[in-house]
Amino acid sequence: MLLDGGSGSNFYESNDWWIYSVELRRPLATSLRGACSCGWRGETSYPLSWEDVYRNAPYLYDTRQIQDDWARHIDDVEARAVPVPDVLVALLDQVEQELDRLASDAPLAALRAISRLEHVIAEAGDAAAYGAEADARSGTLIGPGLGLPENKGRRRLLSYSLRR
């Protein structure tokens, strides 16, 4: 939905379903379906019962079916993506936990560690992007391998290439 904020060329957009309530001449939502930032849209539309929506807390409305559809979509995306080795997943989880702890106990030390990680990402990202681009020339699709739509995968590759 676009909400006209005045005479400017920019409009505020929202996909919060509860604003489609006919208040302030807005359209009325009659059903809900899942969506993802990758462009995926759920196949099933679920009827929306406005009688069950709490006016002051619409986020409490039961959207479990939609969330289940989205979770299945994410599982499908993950299944098509290139797997990250388990040992690296475990190490990254450990780094995240340590950074969270350090951010509370010693924030400046956490920032120094993050700075080092940014350097590692810049170096390794550039090399990986170069290799992935070479693979792409031989037919490998970048986006699905990263769990992204192709255009977003290309942008991700470019962001690593330009990070230096």
N, C-alpha and C positions, 0 to 999 in steps of 0.2 A: 504494500500500500504506500502511496506517496502522500505525504502530508504537506500541503502548501503552507510554507512559512512566510510568504510575502511575495514581493515582486522580483526577487532575485532569480537567478537561473539554477541555483542549487536547491534541491528538495530533500527533506529528511525522509528516509525510507525505513520501513519496519516490517519484520515478518513475525512480530508478536501477535499470535492469533487473537488474543483477547481484545485487541483494539478494534476488531471488526464486529462491533456490537450495535451498530446503527446509531449510537450516540454521536452527536455533532455531525450528523449526516454522513457517517461512514457506512460502507457496505456491511451487510450481515454475513458472517461466516456461518455456513450450515454444516460443514464437514472439515475434518483435519486429515492430513497425510504427512508422512515423514519427508524430510528434505535434508540434503547435505551440501556443504559448501563446494563440493566437487561438481555439483550439477545434478546429482542423482535425485530423483523424486520417487517416493513410494508408489507402488501400484494400487494400493488399497486406500480408499477414502473412508474415514470413520465418521459416522454422524456425530454432530456436536449438539449436546443438550444444554442450552443456555440455562435451564432451570437448575442444573447441577453445578453451575459455575458460581463460585463465591465472588461477589462483586469486589470485595477488598483484597482478595487473595486468589486471583484466577489461576495462578501457577499451581494451585493445589488440585486442579481438575485432573482426573485420571487419564493420563496419556501413555499408559504402559504399553498398549498395543503399538502405538507409533514408535515408541522407544525400542520395542522389540524388532520392528521392521528395520529401523536404523541400525541396530546392533547386528542384524543379519547382513545388512549391506556392508558394514565395516568388516565383519568376518570374511565376506567375499573379497573385499579389497585387499585385506591382509593375506588371504590365501594366494592371490595373484602377485603380490609384491615379492621382491627378492628377500629371502630370509636373512636376518642378521644373526651371526653365530652366537650361540647361547652364552659362551664365555664372555663375549663383548657386552651382551645385554646385561649380564650379571655385574660386570665391572661398571657399566654406565649407571645401573641402579645404585650401586655402592657409592659412586661419585655423587649422585644426586642426594643421597641420604646424608653424606658427609658435608656437602655444601649447605644443605638445609640446617644441619646442626651448627656448622660454623657461622652461618649468617646470624644465628641467634646469639652465639657465644662470642664471636670475634668477627664482626662484619667487615672490617678492613682486610683481615686475612682471607675471608671469603671472596672479596673483590679481587684480591691478588691472584687467588686460585682461578677465578673466572677469567681474568685477563690472560692467564697462561692457557686456559682451555680455548679461548678465542684465537690465540696464536696457533695452537694445535689444529683447530678447525680450519683456519685459513690455509695452513700448509697442506694438510691432508685433503681438505675439500677441493683445493685447486688440482691436486694430482688425481683425485677420484673423478672430478668433472672432466678432466682431459681424457682419462681412460674411458669414461662413459660416453663421451662424444665420439671417440673412435669406435666403440661398440655400436653406437647408433648408426654410424655410416655403413655398418654391415647388416643393418636391419633390426637391431635390438630396440624395442620401444622404451623410452626413458620413463614416461609417466607411470605406466602400470608397474614397472619395476620398483618405483618409489612409493607406490600406493596412491598415486595422484593422477588426475586427468593429464593427457599428453601436454597440453599447453602449459599447465602449471609445473609439470616435471621439467620442461625446457627452461622455464623461468628460474626454477630452483638451481638447475645446472649453471645457468648464467650467473646467478647470485654467488655461487661458490667460485666461479672463474674470475669474477670481478672483486672479490673480497680483499685481495692483497693490498 
